[in-house]
Amino acid sequence: MRVWIDILTPKQTLFFSRIAEKLHKKGVEILITIRDFRETVQLAEKHLKKFSPLVVGSYGGGLLINKLIKSLERGLSLVKPISNFNPDLTLSFCSPEAARVSFGLGIKHYSVSDIPQAEAVSKLTLPLSDRLYTPWIIPKRAWVKFGISYDRIYQYRGLDPLTWLLDYKFDRDVLKQLDILGDEYIVIRTVESYASYQLPVLRRSKIVDMKKLVLELVREFPEHKIIIIERYSERISMIRELFIDNDNVIVPFKAVDGPSLLKFASGFIGYGGTMTMEAALLGIPAISLRPGKLPYYLRFLIKKGLVKHVNSEKKAVRTLKNLINRREEIKRRARMEIDKMENPADYISKSILGLEG
């Protein structure tokens, strides 16, 4: 059996690395392609090295016309290597290029997604997908409107970060790399300002000002370092410039071992999704500043008391202080929830191999 896995984002690198390992151990031949993006490529060098992933195409940034051009160029660039590999099926996190190339070459395409808010990619991929794998907390009705039937939707009882967190090798050396002494630091993950499904939200929603947030944190947590993890390389210098006179603020240039950084942190504040989920599942006090309608997974974590959603910098700092004081309780809650879940990588790999599903 041959499987092509197409990877677009840092999260997908971690997610599919575990599935690829499980399939490979069962004798499946794997071809991995990745889109050129700073964090994605650096994570692939660490987690996918044995599969020698092929870098194909690049990210289109925040402009729709550039997204379209880069996607079309990438699709064309994938045709020859995929045709030569001749896979039995394709697995992607709703990659438009993977779905289109697979359809054109007569290859089955299996999608994975935990965010129906990503309407554009869902419309482009789900009608061309033989299966969709998705967390159980997302009702099937949220997906069928994109053109996939109920019987092709497979639900696993777990949140995506469990795929890599359950066996993750946490490394304290990440603190040395950032010149952090001890565990007194707070991590901030910036907004997904270029994601296609977030662009309309950002235009109509009020976003909590990150500069004001960081200055409030510095004032209220003077003994802590504030680590800002930016998504887009072209924005790093700009953010560094904002805090150039503040020694307590660190904005790394290189991709950081996110799970390890979160594991030892005092708290976390995120504008997005994946690192917020990671922090919550690790039992780290977590604040969500995500604009717009919240994804199902964040609503679930909020309901379980593992994430707090706020809409101002002062509320964020005040709530984080309260959560840090209840850290042991939060850790117990996280362990209880994880014990009720299954590893998505186990479910998907067994399903692909025909062992269940």
LOVEX-308072 format. One record per residue (C-alpha): x, y, z; residue number from 1. Coordinates in Angstrom, 3 decimals, always signed. Layout:
BEGIN
<rec px="X" py="Y" pz="Z" seq="NUM"/>
...
***
This chain:
BEGIN
<rec px="+0.000" py="+0.000" pz="+0.000" seq="1"/>
<rec px="+1.201" py="+3.498" pz="-0.857" seq="2"/>
<rec px="+0.014" py="+6.669" pz="+0.874" seq="3"/>
<rec px="+0.740" py="+10.269" pz="-0.060" seq="4"/>
<rec px="+0.510" py="+12.745" pz="+2.839" seq="5"/>
<rec px="+0.393" py="+16.451" pz="+2.001" seq="6"/>
<rec px="+1.330" py="+18.910" pz="+4.767" seq="7"/>
<rec px="+0.685" py="+22.659" pz="+4.768" seq="8"/>
<rec px="+1.084" py="+23.948" pz="+8.354" seq="9"/>
<rec px="+3.149" py="+23.401" pz="+11.517" seq="10"/>
<rec px="+0.228" py="+21.646" pz="+13.233" seq="11"/>
<rec px="-0.148" py="+19.256" pz="+10.326" seq="12"/>
<rec px="+3.565" py="+18.411" pz="+10.528" seq="13"/>
<rec px="+3.175" py="+17.172" pz="+14.093" seq="14"/>
<rec px="-0.198" py="+15.550" pz="+13.441" seq="15"/>
<rec px="+0.768" py="+13.573" pz="+10.359" seq="16"/>
<rec px="+4.225" py="+12.615" pz="+11.648" seq="17"/>
<rec px="+2.558" py="+10.228" pz="+14.123" seq="18"/>
<rec px="+0.166" py="+8.784" pz="+11.552" seq="19"/>
<rec px="+3.008" py="+8.306" pz="+9.064" seq="20"/>
<rec px="+5.021" py="+6.413" pz="+11.713" seq="21"/>
<rec px="+2.117" py="+4.079" pz="+12.497" seq="22"/>
<rec px="+1.415" py="+3.350" pz="+8.825" seq="23"/>
<rec px="+5.124" py="+2.883" pz="+8.056" seq="24"/>
<rec px="+5.441" py="+0.295" pz="+10.832" seq="25"/>
<rec px="+2.686" py="-1.689" pz="+9.133" seq="26"/>
<rec px="+4.616" py="-1.754" pz="+5.862" seq="27"/>
<rec px="+2.926" py="+1.171" pz="+4.127" seq="28"/>
<rec px="+5.121" py="+3.115" pz="+1.703" seq="29"/>
<rec px="+4.885" py="+6.826" pz="+2.510" seq="30"/>
<rec px="+5.505" py="+9.925" pz="+0.404" seq="31"/>
<rec px="+5.285" py="+13.243" pz="+2.262" seq="32"/>
<rec px="+5.089" py="+16.618" pz="+0.570" seq="33"/>
<rec px="+5.204" py="+19.878" pz="+2.504" seq="34"/>
<rec px="+4.527" py="+23.486" pz="+1.585" seq="35"/>
<rec px="+7.442" py="+25.856" pz="+2.096" seq="36"/>
<rec px="+6.711" py="+27.812" pz="+5.283" seq="37"/>
<rec px="+9.208" py="+28.725" pz="+8.016" seq="38"/>
<rec px="+7.770" py="+26.765" pz="+10.953" seq="39"/>
<rec px="+6.496" py="+23.879" pz="+8.817" seq="40"/>
<rec px="+9.858" py="+23.170" pz="+7.208" seq="41"/>
<rec px="+11.811" py="+23.482" pz="+10.468" seq="42"/>
<rec px="+9.431" py="+21.125" pz="+12.267" seq="43"/>
<rec px="+9.588" py="+18.665" pz="+9.367" seq="44"/>
<rec px="+13.383" py="+18.561" pz="+9.648" seq="45"/>
<rec px="+12.943" py="+17.316" pz="+13.209" seq="46"/>
<rec px="+9.835" py="+15.138" pz="+13.079" seq="47"/>
<rec px="+9.775" py="+13.805" pz="+9.495" seq="48"/>
<rec px="+13.463" py="+13.390" pz="+8.715" seq="49"/>
<rec px="+13.235" py="+9.635" pz="+8.104" seq="50"/>
<rec px="+10.626" py="+10.200" pz="+5.373" seq="51"/>
<rec px="+12.737" py="+12.743" pz="+3.434" seq="52"/>
<rec px="+9.768" py="+15.026" pz="+2.747" seq="53"/>
<rec px="+9.581" py="+16.809" pz="-0.576" seq="54"/>
<rec px="+9.137" py="+20.608" pz="-0.342" seq="55"/>
<rec px="+6.676" py="+21.705" pz="-3.010" seq="56"/>
<rec px="+5.274" py="+25.202" pz="-3.468" seq="57"/>
<rec px="+4.993" py="+28.077" pz="-1.034" seq="58"/>
<rec px="+2.492" py="+29.994" pz="+1.071" seq="59"/>
<rec px="+0.489" py="+32.757" pz="-0.588" seq="60"/>
<rec px="+0.392" py="+35.177" pz="+2.341" seq="61"/>
<rec px="-2.530" py="+37.429" pz="+3.148" seq="62"/>
<rec px="-3.706" py="+38.529" pz="-0.323" seq="63"/>
<rec px="-6.358" py="+36.405" pz="-2.048" seq="64"/>
<rec px="-4.802" py="+36.782" pz="-5.488" seq="65"/>
<rec px="-1.437" py="+35.542" pz="-4.167" seq="66"/>
<rec px="-3.132" py="+32.625" pz="-2.407" seq="67"/>
<rec px="-4.805" py="+31.644" pz="-5.674" seq="68"/>
<rec px="-1.639" py="+31.915" pz="-7.749" seq="69"/>
<rec px="+0.498" py="+29.969" pz="-5.270" seq="70"/>
<rec px="-2.143" py="+27.253" pz="-4.931" seq="71"/>
<rec px="-2.440" py="+26.793" pz="-8.704" seq="72"/>
<rec px="+1.345" py="+26.749" pz="-9.094" seq="73"/>
<rec px="+1.688" py="+24.240" pz="-6.283" seq="74"/>
<rec px="-0.961" py="+21.962" pz="-7.760" seq="75"/>
<rec px="+0.863" py="+21.846" pz="-11.078" seq="76"/>
<rec px="+4.187" py="+21.169" pz="-9.326" seq="77"/>
<rec px="+2.671" py="+18.189" pz="-7.503" seq="78"/>
<rec px="+1.345" py="+16.403" pz="-10.595" seq="79"/>
<rec px="+4.593" py="+14.776" pz="-11.750" seq="80"/>
<rec px="+5.965" py="+13.504" pz="-8.386" seq="81"/>
<rec px="+2.551" py="+12.171" pz="-7.349" seq="82"/>
<rec px="+1.963" py="+10.528" pz="-10.708" seq="83"/>
<rec px="+5.381" py="+8.868" pz="-10.421" seq="84"/>
<rec px="+4.719" py="+7.682" pz="-6.860" seq="85"/>
<rec px="+1.265" py="+6.372" pz="-7.857" seq="86"/>
<rec px="-0.290" py="+6.209" pz="-4.353" seq="87"/>
<rec px="-3.341" py="+4.158" pz="-3.400" seq="88"/>
<rec px="-4.684" py="+7.069" pz="-1.380" seq="89"/>
<rec px="-3.934" py="+10.613" pz="-0.283" seq="90"/>
<rec px="-4.219" py="+11.999" pz="+3.231" seq="91"/>
<rec px="-4.330" py="+15.728" pz="+3.908" seq="92"/>
<rec px="-5.734" py="+18.328" pz="+6.273" seq="93"/>
<rec px="-8.123" py="+19.599" pz="+3.582" seq="94"/>
<rec px="-5.311" py="+20.566" pz="+1.212" seq="95"/>
<rec px="-6.930" py="+22.002" pz="-1.947" seq="96"/>
<rec px="-3.931" py="+20.988" pz="-4.042" seq="97"/>
<rec px="-3.894" py="+17.438" pz="-2.694" seq="98"/>
<rec px="-7.640" py="+17.022" pz="-3.269" seq="99"/>
<rec px="-7.513" py="+18.389" pz="-6.830" seq="100"/>
<rec px="-4.408" py="+16.465" pz="-7.895" seq="101"/>
<rec px="-5.765" py="+13.250" pz="-6.366" seq="102"/>
<rec px="-9.099" py="+13.702" pz="-8.142" seq="103"/>
<rec px="-7.380" py="+14.387" pz="-11.432" seq="104"/>
<rec px="-5.168" py="+11.303" pz="-11.127" seq="105"/>
<rec px="-7.963" py="+9.010" pz="-9.896" seq="106"/>
<rec px="-6.555" py="+8.620" pz="-6.355" seq="107"/>
<rec px="-8.740" py="+8.368" pz="-3.257" seq="108"/>
<rec px="-8.461" py="+11.440" pz="-1.045" seq="109"/>
<rec px="-9.043" py="+11.297" pz="+2.731" seq="110"/>
<rec px="-9.411" py="+14.656" pz="+4.483" seq="111"/>
<rec px="-8.854" py="+15.569" pz="+8.119" seq="112"/>
<rec px="-10.237" py="+18.747" pz="+9.679" seq="113"/>
<rec px="-11.339" py="+20.139" pz="+13.023" seq="114"/>
<rec px="-12.458" py="+23.564" pz="+11.805" seq="115"/>
<rec px="-15.587" py="+23.875" pz="+9.660" seq="116"/>
<rec px="-15.070" py="+27.661" pz="+9.879" seq="117"/>
<rec px="-12.440" py="+27.164" pz="+7.160" seq="118"/>
<rec px="-15.178" py="+27.310" pz="+4.545" seq="119"/>
<rec px="-13.012" py="+27.976" pz="+1.492" seq="120"/>
<rec px="-10.824" py="+24.892" pz="+1.831" seq="121"/>
<rec px="-13.800" py="+22.766" pz="+2.922" seq="122"/>
<rec px="-15.696" py="+23.706" pz="-0.241" seq="123"/>
<rec px="-12.642" py="+22.942" pz="-2.375" seq="124"/>
<rec px="-11.771" py="+19.607" pz="-0.775" seq="125"/>
<rec px="-14.707" py="+17.824" pz="+0.851" seq="126"/>
<rec px="-16.717" py="+17.218" pz="-2.345" seq="127"/>
<rec px="-13.579" py="+15.530" pz="-3.715" seq="128"/>
<rec px="-12.890" py="+13.531" pz="-0.529" seq="129"/>
<rec px="-13.797" py="+9.884" pz="-0.030" seq="130"/>
<rec px="-13.615" py="+10.359" pz="+3.739" seq="131"/>
<rec px="-13.396" py="+13.093" pz="+6.336" seq="132"/>
<rec px="-11.809" py="+12.369" pz="+9.734" seq="133"/>
<rec px="-12.893" py="+14.829" pz="+12.415" seq="134"/>
<rec px="-13.266" py="+15.100" pz="+16.230" seq="135"/>
<rec px="-16.496" py="+13.785" pz="+17.759" seq="136"/>
<rec px="-17.414" py="+17.175" pz="+19.217" seq="137"/>
<rec px="-18.110" py="+18.563" pz="+15.732" seq="138"/>
<rec px="-21.588" py="+17.495" pz="+14.553" seq="139"/>
<rec px="-21.760" py="+15.919" pz="+11.113" seq="140"/>
<rec px="-24.294" py="+18.540" pz="+10.045" seq="141"/>
<rec px="-21.484" py="+21.130" pz="+10.245" seq="142"/>
<rec px="-19.738" py="+19.307" pz="+7.380" seq="143"/>
<rec px="-22.435" py="+18.037" pz="+5.014" seq="144"/>
<rec px="-23.210" py="+21.564" pz="+3.777" seq="145"/>
<rec px="-19.816" py="+21.498" pz="+2.033" seq="146"/>
<rec px="-20.772" py="+18.535" pz="-0.138" seq="147"/>
<rec px="-19.754" py="+15.412" pz="+1.757" seq="148"/>
<rec px="-22.336" py="+12.825" pz="+2.814" seq="149"/>
<rec px="-22.920" py="+11.704" pz="+6.406" seq="150"/>
<rec px="-21.659" py="+8.180" pz="+5.744" seq="151"/>
<rec px="-18.242" py="+9.489" pz="+4.631" seq="152"/>
<rec px="-17.640" py="+11.362" pz="+7.911" seq="153"/>
<rec px="-15.570" py="+9.416" pz="+10.461" seq="154"/>
<rec px="-15.405" py="+10.811" pz="+13.994" seq="155"/>
<rec px="-12.634" py="+10.083" pz="+16.499" seq="156"/>
<rec px="-13.036" py="+10.774" pz="+20.212" seq="157"/>
<rec px="-10.003" py="+12.961" pz="+20.729" seq="158"/>
<rec px="-8.611" py="+16.428" pz="+20.079" seq="159"/>
<rec px="-5.919" py="+16.720" pz="+17.422" seq="160"/>
<rec px="-2.953" py="+17.735" pz="+19.652" seq="161"/>
<rec px="-3.253" py="+14.441" pz="+21.533" seq="162"/>
<rec px="-1.787" py="+12.880" pz="+18.400" seq="163"/>
<rec px="+1.652" py="+14.236" pz="+19.319" seq="164"/>
<rec px="+1.329" py="+15.190" pz="+22.995" seq="165"/>
<rec px="+0.736" py="+11.641" pz="+24.266" seq="166"/>
<rec px="+4.280" py="+10.540" pz="+23.356" seq="167"/>
<rec px="+6.031" py="+13.882" pz="+23.099" seq="168"/>
<rec px="+9.645" py="+14.115" pz="+24.293" seq="169"/>
<rec px="+9.517" py="+17.400" pz="+26.212" seq="170"/>
<rec px="+12.899" py="+19.101" pz="+26.338" seq="171"/>
<rec px="+13.930" py="+21.767" pz="+28.872" seq="172"/>
<rec px="+16.736" py="+22.812" pz="+26.551" seq="173"/>
<rec px="+14.188" py="+25.009" pz="+24.811" seq="174"/>
<rec px="+14.504" py="+27.341" pz="+27.821" seq="175"/>
<rec px="+18.287" py="+27.551" pz="+27.477" seq="176"/>
<rec px="+17.927" py="+28.397" pz="+23.799" seq="177"/>
<rec px="+15.807" py="+31.402" pz="+24.771" seq="178"/>
<rec px="+17.984" py="+32.372" pz="+27.758" seq="179"/>
<rec px="+15.172" py="+31.662" pz="+30.213" seq="180"/>
<rec px="+16.082" py="+30.724" pz="+33.760" seq="181"/>
<rec px="+13.423" py="+28.779" pz="+35.635" seq="182"/>
<rec px="+9.749" py="+28.433" pz="+34.731" seq="183"/>
<rec px="+8.601" py="+32.007" pz="+35.256" seq="184"/>
<rec px="+7.455" py="+32.918" pz="+31.777" seq="185"/>
<rec px="+4.224" py="+33.406" pz="+29.860" seq="186"/>
<rec px="+3.746" py="+32.411" pz="+26.225" seq="187"/>
<rec px="+1.731" py="+34.409" pz="+23.684" seq="188"/>
<rec px="+0.754" py="+33.011" pz="+20.282" seq="189"/>
<rec px="-0.155" py="+35.694" pz="+17.761" seq="190"/>
<rec px="-3.230" py="+35.927" pz="+15.543" seq="191"/>
<rec px="-3.656" py="+33.977" pz="+12.290" seq="192"/>
<rec px="-3.680" py="+37.209" pz="+10.328" seq="193"/>
<rec px="-3.148" py="+35.590" pz="+6.899" seq="194"/>
<rec px="-5.431" py="+32.533" pz="+7.216" seq="195"/>
<rec px="-8.178" py="+32.741" pz="+4.575" seq="196"/>
<rec px="-10.963" py="+31.840" pz="+7.015" seq="197"/>
<rec px="-9.789" py="+34.524" pz="+9.457" seq="198"/>
<rec px="-9.485" py="+37.424" pz="+7.027" seq="199"/>
<rec px="-13.226" py="+38.343" pz="+7.062" seq="200"/>
<rec px="-13.301" py="+37.923" pz="+10.860" seq="201"/>
<rec px="-10.343" py="+40.245" pz="+11.345" seq="202"/>
<rec px="-11.964" py="+42.900" pz="+9.188" seq="203"/>
<rec px="-15.164" py="+43.007" pz="+11.250" seq="204"/>
<rec px="-13.988" py="+42.056" pz="+14.757" seq="205"/>
<rec px="-12.239" py="+44.017" pz="+17.440" seq="206"/>
<rec px="-8.871" py="+42.412" pz="+18.182" seq="207"/>
<rec px="-7.252" py="+42.699" pz="+21.590" seq="208"/>
<rec px="-4.215" py="+44.932" pz="+21.081" seq="209"/>
<rec px="-1.128" py="+42.787" pz="+21.585" seq="210"/>
<rec px="+1.175" py="+45.653" pz="+22.505" seq="211"/>
<rec px="-1.189" py="+46.781" pz="+25.272" seq="212"/>
<rec px="-1.559" py="+43.160" pz="+26.391" seq="213"/>
<rec px="+2.203" py="+42.614" pz="+26.640" seq="214"/>
<rec px="+2.793" py="+45.868" pz="+28.505" seq="215"/>
<rec px="+0.018" py="+44.936" pz="+30.946" seq="216"/>
<rec px="+1.617" py="+41.517" pz="+31.487" seq="217"/>
<rec px="+5.045" py="+43.087" pz="+32.059" seq="218"/>
<rec px="+3.509" py="+45.393" pz="+34.641" seq="219"/>
<rec px="+1.524" py="+42.706" pz="+36.471" seq="220"/>
<rec px="+4.122" py="+39.914" pz="+36.152" seq="221"/>
<rec px="+7.443" py="+41.794" pz="+36.550" seq="222"/>
<rec px="+9.310" py="+38.598" pz="+37.482" seq="223"/>
<rec px="+8.188" py="+36.789" pz="+34.310" seq="224"/>
<rec px="+9.548" py="+36.739" pz="+30.782" seq="225"/>
<rec px="+6.958" py="+37.189" pz="+28.028" seq="226"/>
<rec px="+7.607" py="+34.944" pz="+25.013" seq="227"/>
<rec px="+5.821" py="+35.974" pz="+21.808" seq="228"/>
<rec px="+5.596" py="+33.210" pz="+19.187" seq="229"/>
<rec px="+4.893" py="+34.866" pz="+15.835" seq="230"/>
<rec px="+3.527" py="+32.823" pz="+12.913" seq="231"/>
<rec px="+4.858" py="+34.792" pz="+9.968" seq="232"/>
<rec px="+8.567" py="+35.485" pz="+9.471" seq="233"/>
<rec px="+7.983" py="+38.896" pz="+7.871" seq="234"/>
<rec px="+6.247" py="+40.130" pz="+11.029" seq="235"/>
<rec px="+8.934" py="+39.095" pz="+13.541" seq="236"/>
<rec px="+11.139" py="+42.171" pz="+13.097" seq="237"/>
<rec px="+8.129" py="+44.453" pz="+13.401" seq="238"/>
<rec px="+7.071" py="+42.865" pz="+16.703" seq="239"/>
<rec px="+10.634" py="+42.937" pz="+18.019" seq="240"/>
<rec px="+10.756" py="+46.644" pz="+17.281" seq="241"/>
<rec px="+7.640" py="+47.211" pz="+19.410" seq="242"/>
<rec px="+9.425" py="+45.871" pz="+22.500" seq="243"/>
<rec px="+13.034" py="+46.720" pz="+21.728" seq="244"/>
<rec px="+13.482" py="+48.545" pz="+25.048" seq="245"/>
<rec px="+11.936" py="+45.795" pz="+27.183" seq="246"/>
<rec px="+14.317" py="+43.051" pz="+28.294" seq="247"/>
<rec px="+11.459" py="+40.922" pz="+29.628" seq="248"/>
<rec px="+9.964" py="+40.388" pz="+26.167" seq="249"/>
<rec px="+11.420" py="+37.710" pz="+23.874" seq="250"/>
<rec px="+10.412" py="+37.261" pz="+20.212" seq="251"/>
<rec px="+12.315" py="+34.271" pz="+18.752" seq="252"/>
<rec px="+13.449" py="+34.369" pz="+15.133" seq="253"/>
<rec px="+13.687" py="+30.591" pz="+14.724" seq="254"/>
<rec px="+10.818" py="+28.141" pz="+15.100" seq="255"/>
<rec px="+10.509" py="+27.056" pz="+18.735" seq="256"/>
<rec px="+9.683" py="+23.648" pz="+20.214" seq="257"/>
<rec px="+6.158" py="+24.779" pz="+21.112" seq="258"/>
<rec px="+4.968" py="+21.818" pz="+23.206" seq="259"/>
<rec px="+8.139" py="+21.909" pz="+25.346" seq="260"/>
<rec px="+7.870" py="+25.666" pz="+25.769" seq="261"/>
<rec px="+4.254" py="+25.300" pz="+26.907" seq="262"/>
<rec px="+4.985" py="+22.343" pz="+29.200" seq="263"/>
<rec px="+7.107" py="+24.447" pz="+31.578" seq="264"/>
<rec px="+5.273" py="+27.790" pz="+31.221" seq="265"/>
<rec px="+3.379" py="+29.619" pz="+33.958" seq="266"/>
<rec px="+0.571" py="+30.441" pz="+31.555" seq="267"/>
<rec px="-0.479" py="+30.907" pz="+27.959" seq="268"/>
<rec px="-2.459" py="+33.490" pz="+25.976" seq="269"/>
<rec px="-3.401" py="+32.661" pz="+22.392" seq="270"/>
<rec px="-5.139" py="+34.349" pz="+19.490" seq="271"/>
<rec px="-5.418" py="+31.074" pz="+17.544" seq="272"/>
<rec px="-6.255" py="+27.452" pz="+18.117" seq="273"/>
<rec px="-3.562" py="+24.772" pz="+18.140" seq="274"/>
<rec px="-1.288" py="+26.122" pz="+20.874" seq="275"/>
<rec px="-4.351" py="+26.997" pz="+22.959" seq="276"/>
<rec px="-5.450" py="+23.359" pz="+22.722" seq="277"/>
<rec px="-1.942" py="+22.168" pz="+23.538" seq="278"/>
<rec px="-1.750" py="+24.363" pz="+26.630" seq="279"/>
<rec px="-5.185" py="+23.241" pz="+27.810" seq="280"/>
<rec px="-4.414" py="+19.539" pz="+27.382" seq="281"/>
<rec px="-1.096" py="+20.003" pz="+29.198" seq="282"/>
<rec px="-2.948" py="+21.595" pz="+32.110" seq="283"/>
<rec px="-1.341" py="+25.017" pz="+31.579" seq="284"/>
<rec px="-3.495" py="+28.054" pz="+32.517" seq="285"/>
<rec px="-4.798" py="+29.139" pz="+29.105" seq="286"/>
<rec px="-6.528" py="+32.283" pz="+27.876" seq="287"/>
<rec px="-8.112" py="+32.559" pz="+24.430" seq="288"/>
<rec px="-8.300" py="+35.927" pz="+22.665" seq="289"/>
<rec px="-9.452" py="+34.388" pz="+19.395" seq="290"/>
<rec px="-11.648" py="+36.825" pz="+17.457" seq="291"/>
<rec px="-14.989" py="+35.888" pz="+15.912" seq="292"/>
<rec px="-17.048" py="+32.746" pz="+16.410" seq="293"/>
<rec px="-15.126" py="+30.178" pz="+18.427" seq="294"/>
<rec px="-14.349" py="+26.748" pz="+16.932" seq="295"/>
<rec px="-16.048" py="+23.704" pz="+18.444" seq="296"/>
<rec px="-12.841" py="+22.557" pz="+20.138" seq="297"/>
<rec px="-12.418" py="+25.857" pz="+21.995" seq="298"/>
<rec px="-16.057" py="+25.828" pz="+23.085" seq="299"/>
<rec px="-15.504" py="+22.310" pz="+24.401" seq="300"/>
<rec px="-12.360" py="+23.274" pz="+26.345" seq="301"/>
<rec px="-14.083" py="+26.356" pz="+27.773" seq="302"/>
<rec px="-17.010" py="+24.212" pz="+28.919" seq="303"/>
<rec px="-14.578" py="+21.838" pz="+30.631" seq="304"/>
<rec px="-12.857" py="+24.714" pz="+32.457" seq="305"/>
<rec px="-9.541" py="+24.296" pz="+30.644" seq="306"/>
<rec px="-9.641" py="+27.582" pz="+28.697" seq="307"/>
<rec px="-11.046" py="+31.018" pz="+29.450" seq="308"/>
<rec px="-12.110" py="+33.303" pz="+26.605" seq="309"/>
<rec px="-11.883" py="+37.068" pz="+27.189" seq="310"/>
<rec px="-12.012" py="+40.181" pz="+24.995" seq="311"/>
<rec px="-9.688" py="+42.731" pz="+26.615" seq="312"/>
<rec px="-6.074" py="+42.882" pz="+27.750" seq="313"/>
<rec px="-7.001" py="+43.754" pz="+31.341" seq="314"/>
<rec px="-9.429" py="+40.815" pz="+31.585" seq="315"/>
<rec px="-6.812" py="+38.540" pz="+30.067" seq="316"/>
<rec px="-4.190" py="+39.473" pz="+32.671" seq="317"/>
<rec px="-6.630" py="+39.371" pz="+35.573" seq="318"/>
<rec px="-8.034" py="+35.989" pz="+34.505" seq="319"/>
<rec px="-4.573" py="+34.538" pz="+33.920" seq="320"/>
<rec px="-3.540" py="+35.500" pz="+37.456" seq="321"/>
<rec px="-6.549" py="+33.663" pz="+38.819" seq="322"/>
<rec px="-5.883" py="+30.569" pz="+36.728" seq="323"/>
<rec px="-2.210" py="+30.402" pz="+37.739" seq="324"/>
<rec px="-3.337" py="+30.241" pz="+41.360" seq="325"/>
<rec px="-5.507" py="+27.219" pz="+40.420" seq="326"/>
<rec px="-2.906" py="+25.456" pz="+38.333" seq="327"/>
<rec px="-3.005" py="+22.090" pz="+40.126" seq="328"/>
<rec px="-6.790" py="+21.928" pz="+39.770" seq="329"/>
<rec px="-6.473" py="+22.687" pz="+36.053" seq="330"/>
<rec px="-3.878" py="+19.918" pz="+35.633" seq="331"/>
<rec px="-6.235" py="+17.415" pz="+37.301" seq="332"/>
<rec px="-9.077" py="+18.463" pz="+35.017" seq="333"/>
<rec px="-6.867" py="+18.087" pz="+31.957" seq="334"/>
<rec px="-5.795" py="+14.569" pz="+32.965" seq="335"/>
<rec px="-9.425" py="+13.590" pz="+33.540" seq="336"/>
<rec px="-10.457" py="+14.766" pz="+30.083" seq="337"/>
<rec px="-7.503" py="+13.110" pz="+28.343" seq="338"/>
<rec px="-8.358" py="+9.804" pz="+30.018" seq="339"/>
<rec px="-11.738" py="+9.903" pz="+28.248" seq="340"/>
<rec px="-10.215" py="+10.452" pz="+24.798" seq="341"/>
<rec px="-8.547" py="+8.304" pz="+22.165" seq="342"/>
<rec px="-5.453" py="+9.035" pz="+20.117" seq="343"/>
<rec px="-6.582" py="+10.370" pz="+16.708" seq="344"/>
<rec px="-3.464" py="+8.844" pz="+15.120" seq="345"/>
<rec px="-4.513" py="+5.369" pz="+16.291" seq="346"/>
<rec px="-8.032" py="+5.813" pz="+14.979" seq="347"/>
<rec px="-7.023" py="+7.185" pz="+11.574" seq="348"/>
<rec px="-4.180" py="+4.738" pz="+10.930" seq="349"/>
<rec px="-6.340" py="+1.735" pz="+11.874" seq="350"/>
<rec px="-9.162" py="+3.046" pz="+9.712" seq="351"/>
<rec px="-6.846" py="+3.437" pz="+6.709" seq="352"/>
<rec px="-5.523" py="-0.078" pz="+7.226" seq="353"/>
<rec px="-9.086" py="-1.420" pz="+7.409" seq="354"/>
<rec px="-8.806" py="-2.485" pz="+11.036" seq="355"/>
<rec px="-11.795" py="-0.377" pz="+12.089" seq="356"/>
<rec px="-14.070" py="+2.362" pz="+10.851" seq="357"/>
***
